[in-house]
Amino acid sequence: MLDEMIYRYAQKLPYSLKKEVLDFVQYLLMKAEQQEEQDWSWFSLSSAMRGMEEEPVLYTVEDIKVKF
């Protein structure tokens, strides 16, 4: 239904505005793909680190400091 409404309205536009609509749709697709990629990265990282809070601390900040 929504696809049809968009199509009908777009058909009524002059050519120059149809190009703007196409540019905007492409922008929205790119934005959605970037958001999906970001969501997957966050999910992957959070899945990989799940349970690490419960692991014992093996080293402290003092262990990694370089002393000159």
C-alpha positions, 0 to 999 in steps of 0.5 A: 500500500505505502509503496503504491502511494509513493509510486503514484505521487512520484509519477506526478512529479516533474523530471527534475524532482524525480531525480531529487526523490531518487537521490533522497531514496539512495541517501536513505538506503545508504544511511540504513545500511550504515546503521545496520552495519553499526548495529552488527558491529556493536552486537558482535563486540558485545557478544564477544565480550559477554561474560568477561566481567566475571573473569578474574583480574590478572593484571593492573594498570601498574603492570603495564606502565613503562618505567624509565 
